[in-house]
C-alpha cells in the first residue's frame, strides 16, 4: 500500500489541510507558529500531521489519543481525516474516520 493523499478537517491543531503524498519520496515537514512567534516552530502542527495519519488508519494517534481527544479546541464538531491509499495493482481505496461530524452520523 502507498499513501496518495490525506485530507484533514478540525483535527487537533489543524482546521483544514490537504496533503499530497503520491510520488513525493522523502518528505520534510517544517512549521512556523504564527500564533506565538516566541515558540518558533513549536505548536505549528508538524506532529499533528503524522498523528492524523495514524488516527485515520488505526483510530489512535502515535501518542495514544483516541475519540474526543483529537477534536480541535474551538471546533469540537466535524472532525474528519480521509486518506487515499493505492494497492500494488493501482486500485485506490479511501479510508475515512470522523468524530462528532454532522454529516457522517450513524443511527
Secondary structure, 3 states (H helix, E strand, C coil): CEEEEEEEEEECCEEEEEEECCCCCCCCCCCCCCCCHHHCCCCCCHHHHHHHHHHHHHCCCCCCCCHHHHEECCECCCEEEEEEEECCCCCEEEEEEEECCCCCCCC
